[in-house]
């Protein structure tokens, strides 16, 4: 997946959908064994499995990645996404799953997309049209429908816990997008290790027992796919799509979880779920139909990330020279993936784009 060729947005979409499927399946699976241990221990083991999977992926990829490594300036956001996304989010999720059905919890996970989107637009200065804002309202409305008629007791508490997890992951996604130009395997692995080790130490210090072997292996397996591979793929989606659009793609995850809960766990499909699903599906459809293109100007930008030079001249974002290397516009016969510090000259052009690292400009005139 890191050897992206062709349309990077297309590969970002594929990576995001795969991440959504893997994560969507994890919630109902965790709900089956959420009573087999404390939320802290279960969260620690999930991210332990994620770390194991990412070590394997890193070994398979080897030196093919040609990515920019994490720098010292990246440590604060990395710490933030590790604590919020790797510790707070999973603990709230596991605790919430003990109080809600797997189907309802899966649909409530759509709030992650809403929080991600709102933070990206209001704080991260990403662009979202009126159509996107309507879609966010529909998604929130669907989540409200799930708790209608049960606004006290376990259902409300469970919904608040799932909502807290989604808020933590919404912040995590926006922090991750800021780091998406760095090596995604390195970011995901540091997050997994940084989350699992402290939580495991705290759980053992609190005399919380490790689950029996069958449950332990199940948690490690769920974490490997639903968190490890999902985090890595989601970082690729964040790189190519931006946090706002990634949230649209990832909002398909709850529907995967709901479908699994209905077909495999044989949970009842209630009237509230019907209305919530309709509202949320309409919201996703609106966002997926959004198409954004206009004349825009790029200011000078200096950064480092994985890229290659477009021999056909269709992507002028990376038309810089490589002194002493002979690669770039001066030698149009050579183009390969590489990573280094480079300078973007100011340019003005029009093309379809998303709010990735190269397109964070003001849209006040378009709105």
C-alpha positions, 0 to 999 in steps of 0.5 A: 500500500505504501508503493502508491502509484496512480491516483493517490486519493484513490489509494487513500480511499482504498486504505481508508475503507480497509481500515474501516472494515478492520476496525468495524469488525473489532467492536462487536468482537470485543463486546463478546469478551468485554466481561473477561477482564478489566477495561484497562487490561483488555485495552492493553492487550488489544494494543499489544496485539497491534504492536506485534502485527506492526512489527511483522508488517515493518519486517515485511516492508523492510527498506521499501518504504523510503519514508521520512522518520519521526523527528523531535518536533513530532513528539508532542503530537505523537504523545497526544495521539498515544494517550488519547487514541491509544489509551483513553479511547479504548478504555472508554470503548471497552467499558461502554461495550459492557453497557450497550448492545454491540449493534448500538455501540457500533452505530454510536461509533459514527460520532468519531467521524463527526468529531474528527470532521468538526475538529478538522474544519473548525480548528484544523482549517480544512475545507468542508462544504454545506453538504458536508455540514448537513451530513454531520448533522444527519450523523449526529441525529442518528446517534441521538435516535439510538438513545431515545427512550432510554436516557437514564441508567446503563444506556445513557452511561454506555452512550456517553462512554462510547461518545468519549471514546469517539471524541478521543479518537477524533482528536487523535485523527487530527493529530495523526493527520499532522504526522501523516507525512512521517513514516506511517509504520513508525508512527503506528508502532510507536503509538501501539507500544506507547499505549500498551506498555503503560496500560499493562504495567498499570493493570498488573500494578492494580492486581488485575489478572491476565485473561485465560489463554483463549481470551488472551489470544483472541484479544491479541488477534483482534488488536493485531487486525482491528487496531494494528493494521487499521491504524497503519492503513488509516494513517495512509488515508489521512495522508492522501485524503485529509482528516475531514474526508478520512472521517467520511470514509471511516464512518463506514466502520460502524455499519460493518460492526452493525452488520456483523452484530446482526448476522453473526451475533444474531442481535435484534434490529430495532426500529431505532436502529433502522432510523439511525442507520437511514440517517447515518447512511444518508449522511455518508452518501452526501459526503461521498458525493462532495467534489471540490475544485477551484483556482487556488494559490500555494504559498512557499512550503518547506517540509519532508515526506515521501513523494516522487516526480510526475514525469507527465507533468500532471502534478506540479507540486513536486517539480523541484530539482535535486542538486548533485543527484540528477533527479527531478525536472532536469532529468525527466527519465528518472522518477522513483519514490524517495523522501527528503527535505524540499522546498515548494515554490509558490504556484497557482492552479486549479484541480480537484483536491482535498485538504491534505498537507499541500492544500490547507488554504483559505476557502472563505470565498468558496463557502 
